[in-house]
Amino acid sequence: MGNLTVTELSDALPKQIRGKVSEDLVKVVNSLVQDPEMQEIYKENILSYTNVLSMGKFTLSNYLDAVRYVSFKLMGETNIKSYTKTFPAKYANWKQKGVSDADIAKYVHSYNKGQLVNLIWEQSMVPFHVLNQSARQEALNIQLELARTANSEKVRSDAANSILTHLKPPETAKIELDVGVKETSALASLREVSAQMAIQQKQMMEAGGMTAKEVAHQSIIIEGELEDAE
């Protein structure tokens, strides 16, 4: 992905603060993180969460710091470790002045609970494709324009195929339910008793010992408990 550029950062920011982006600022941002992999993550996060700047009165500088802090947290670092990596000079100054670890922990806790940090943290929990839905729609609009107006037949065809691919409706999943009932000993006993009782009832009705109404109201009693069917 490479280093962050003035154009990339400006385009991602709300219009009212785009003018605050300068070459010097971008150079500082690119120098803040030395690890190449972390640089990629930091850059991606800077460009992904800029909409939080419209949710409060936040400065661009504070936003960049908060994104760096959250980026370290997303890498699995503790709050203290993330803070010291984000503000190494401030942490060193505290230690030099003899600020206790307990007090430092309180300051870090307060920063971690701040509105800007939490807005960015919430954004980081949103799936990437949802977070960038507007960019996705813009790309589809471009493809649609090419499919309609491009001079090259191949360009129009490729654009149309791209649209069809991305707008393909989800396939209907075929769900088959295999529902079975395991025959327990109680169910087997019930079946056997019912068969025997039916024979006896028929014999008694033929002999005149019971009426059809009496047969219909006769109960079946099975000793023991009926097990749950699995």
C-alpha positions as CSV (number, residue, x, y, z in Angstrom):
1,M,0.0,0.0,0.0
2,G,3.0,2.3,0.6
3,N,3.2,5.6,2.6
4,L,0.2,7.7,3.2
5,T,-0.1,10.6,0.7
6,V,-1.6,14.1,0.9
7,T,-4.2,13.2,-1.7
8,E,-5.3,10.0,0.0
9,L,-5.7,11.7,3.4
10,S,-7.4,14.8,2.0
11,D,-9.9,12.7,0.0
12,A,-10.8,10.6,3.0
13,L,-11.4,13.6,5.4
14,P,-14.6,15.7,5.7
15,K,-14.5,18.7,3.4
16,Q,-14.3,21.2,6.3
17,I,-10.9,20.0,7.4
18,R,-9.2,18.9,4.2
19,G,-7.3,22.2,4.0
20,K,-5.4,21.2,7.2
21,V,-3.5,18.4,5.4
22,S,0.0,19.3,4.4
23,E,3.1,17.6,3.1
24,D,4.8,18.1,6.5
25,L,1.9,16.6,8.4
26,V,1.8,13.5,6.2
27,K,5.6,13.1,6.6
28,V,5.2,13.2,10.4
29,V,2.4,10.6,10.2
30,N,4.4,8.3,8.0
31,S,7.4,8.5,10.4
32,L,5.4,7.8,13.6
33,V,5.3,4.0,13.1
34,Q,8.5,2.2,12.1
35,D,7.2,-1.4,11.7
36,P,6.2,-2.0,8.0
37,E,3.2,-4.2,8.9
38,M,2.0,-1.7,11.5
39,Q,2.5,1.1,9.0
40,E,0.1,-0.6,6.6
41,I,-2.5,-1.1,9.4
42,Y,-2.2,2.4,10.7
43,K,-2.6,3.9,7.2
44,E,-5.6,1.7,6.5
45,N,-7.2,2.7,9.8
46,I,-6.6,6.4,9.2
47,L,-8.4,6.3,5.9
48,S,-11.2,4.1,7.2
49,Y,-12.5,5.9,10.3
50,T,-12.5,9.5,9.2
51,N,-16.3,9.7,9.4
52,V,-15.9,10.0,13.3
53,L,-14.6,13.5,12.7
54,S,-18.1,14.5,11.9
55,M,-19.4,13.2,15.2
56,G,-17.8,15.8,17.4
57,K,-15.4,18.7,17.7
58,F,-12.1,16.8,17.2
59,T,-8.9,18.0,15.8
60,L,-7.1,16.2,13.0
61,S,-4.0,15.8,15.3
62,N,-6.1,14.2,18.0
63,Y,-7.8,11.9,15.5
64,L,-4.4,10.6,14.2
65,D,-3.3,9.9,17.7
66,A,-6.5,8.1,18.6
67,V,-6.3,6.0,15.5
68,R,-2.7,5.0,16.3
69,Y,-3.7,4.1,19.9
70,V,-6.7,2.0,18.7
71,S,-4.5,0.3,16.0
72,F,-2.1,-0.9,18.7
73,K,-5.0,-2.2,20.7
74,L,-6.3,-4.1,17.7
75,M,-2.9,-5.7,17.5
76,G,-3.4,-7.2,20.9
77,E,-1.5,-4.6,23.0
78,T,-2.7,-3.6,26.5
79,N,-4.1,-0.1,27.1
80,I,-0.9,0.9,28.9
81,K,1.4,-0.5,26.1
82,S,-0.8,1.1,23.4
83,Y,-0.6,4.5,25.1
84,T,3.2,4.4,25.6
85,K,3.7,3.5,21.9
86,T,1.3,6.3,20.9
87,F,2.7,8.9,23.2
88,P,6.3,7.8,24.0
89,A,7.5,11.3,24.8
90,K,4.7,12.0,27.2
91,Y,5.2,8.6,28.9
92,A,9.0,9.2,29.2
93,N,8.3,12.7,30.8
94,W,6.0,11.1,33.3
95,K,8.6,8.6,34.3
96,Q,11.2,11.3,34.5
97,K,9.0,13.3,36.9
98,G,8.4,10.3,39.1
99,V,4.7,9.9,38.3
100,S,3.6,6.6,39.9
101,D,2.5,3.7,37.8
102,A,-0.9,3.9,39.5
103,D,-1.4,7.5,38.4
104,I,-0.2,6.7,34.9
105,A,-2.8,3.9,34.8
106,K,-5.5,6.4,35.8
107,Y,-4.5,8.8,33.0
108,V,-4.5,6.0,30.4
109,H,-7.8,4.7,31.7
110,S,-9.3,8.2,31.2
111,Y,-7.9,8.4,27.7
112,N,-9.2,5.0,26.8
113,K,-12.7,6.0,27.9
114,G,-12.6,9.2,25.8
115,Q,-15.3,9.9,23.2
116,L,-12.9,10.0,20.2
117,V,-11.2,6.7,21.1
118,N,-14.5,4.9,21.7
119,L,-16.0,6.2,18.4
120,I,-13.0,4.8,16.5
121,W,-13.1,1.6,18.5
122,E,-16.7,1.1,17.6
123,Q,-15.9,1.8,13.9
124,S,-13.2,-0.9,14.1
125,M,-15.9,-3.5,15.0
126,V,-17.9,-2.8,11.9
127,P,-17.1,-5.2,9.0
128,F,-14.8,-3.5,6.5
129,H,-17.2,-4.0,3.5
130,V,-20.0,-2.3,5.5
131,L,-17.7,0.5,6.7
132,N,-16.7,1.3,3.1
133,Q,-20.2,0.8,1.5
134,S,-20.2,4.3,0.1
135,A,-16.9,3.6,-1.8
136,R,-18.3,0.3,-3.0
137,Q,-21.4,2.1,-4.4
138,E,-19.2,4.7,-6.0
139,A,-17.1,2.0,-7.8
140,L,-20.3,0.4,-9.0
141,N,-21.5,3.7,-10.4
142,I,-18.3,4.1,-12.3
143,Q,-18.7,0.6,-13.7
144,L,-22.2,1.4,-14.7
145,E,-21.1,4.6,-16.5
146,L,-18.4,2.7,-18.4
147,A,-20.9,0.0,-19.4
148,R,-23.2,2.7,-20.8
149,T,-20.8,5.2,-22.5
150,A,-17.3,3.6,-23.1
151,N,-16.2,3.6,-26.7
152,S,-14.6,0.2,-26.4
153,E,-16.9,-2.8,-26.6
154,K,-14.5,-4.7,-24.4
155,V,-14.5,-2.0,-21.7
156,R,-18.4,-1.9,-21.8
157,S,-18.5,-5.7,-21.7
158,D,-16.0,-6.0,-18.8
159,A,-17.8,-3.3,-16.8
160,A,-21.2,-5.0,-17.4
161,N,-19.8,-8.3,-16.2
162,S,-18.3,-6.7,-13.1
163,I,-21.7,-5.2,-12.2
164,L,-23.4,-8.5,-12.8
165,T,-20.9,-10.3,-10.6
166,H,-21.1,-7.8,-7.7
167,L,-24.9,-7.5,-7.8
168,K,-25.6,-11.2,-8.2
169,P,-28.4,-12.2,-5.8
170,P,-27.5,-14.7,-3.1
171,E,-28.3,-18.3,-4.0
172,T,-31.2,-19.8,-2.2
173,A,-29.9,-22.4,0.2
174,K,-31.7,-25.7,0.2
175,I,-32.3,-26.8,3.7
176,E,-33.2,-30.4,4.3
177,L,-34.4,-31.4,7.7
178,D,-33.8,-35.0,8.8
179,V,-36.1,-35.4,11.8
180,G,-36.1,-38.8,13.4
181,V,-37.5,-40.1,16.6
182,K,-35.5,-42.7,18.5
183,E,-37.8,-45.4,19.8
184,T,-37.2,-45.9,23.5
185,S,-38.2,-48.9,25.5
186,A,-41.3,-47.0,26.8
187,L,-42.5,-46.4,23.3
188,A,-41.9,-50.0,22.4
189,S,-43.9,-51.1,25.4
190,L,-46.7,-48.7,24.5
191,R,-46.9,-50.1,21.0
192,E,-47.0,-53.7,22.4
193,V,-49.7,-52.9,25.0
194,S,-51.8,-51.1,22.5
195,A,-51.7,-54.1,20.1
196,Q,-52.6,-56.5,22.9
197,M,-55.4,-54.3,24.2
198,A,-56.9,-53.9,20.8
199,I,-57.2,-57.7,20.5
200,Q,-58.7,-58.0,23.9
201,Q,-61.2,-55.2,23.3
202,K,-62.3,-56.8,20.0
203,Q,-62.8,-60.1,21.7
204,M,-64.8,-58.5,24.6
205,M,-67.0,-56.6,22.1
206,E,-67.7,-59.7,20.2
207,A,-68.6,-61.5,23.4
208,G,-70.8,-58.6,24.5
209,G,-68.7,-57.7,27.5
210,M,-68.0,-54.1,26.4
211,T,-69.7,-51.5,24.2
212,A,-67.9,-49.3,21.6
213,K,-68.3,-46.3,23.8
214,E,-66.6,-48.1,26.8
215,V,-63.8,-49.1,24.5
216,A,-63.3,-45.5,23.3
217,H,-63.0,-44.2,26.9
218,Q,-60.6,-46.9,28.2
219,S,-57.2,-45.7,29.4
220,I,-53.8,-47.3,28.9
221,I,-51.5,-47.4,31.9
222,I,-47.8,-48.2,31.5
223,E,-45.5,-48.7,34.5
224,G,-42.3,-46.7,34.5
225,E,-41.4,-43.3,33.0
226,L,-41.5,-42.3,29.3
227,E,-38.0,-41.4,28.2
228,D,-37.4,-38.2,26.2
229,A,-37.2,-38.9,22.5
230,E,-33.8,-37.9,21.2
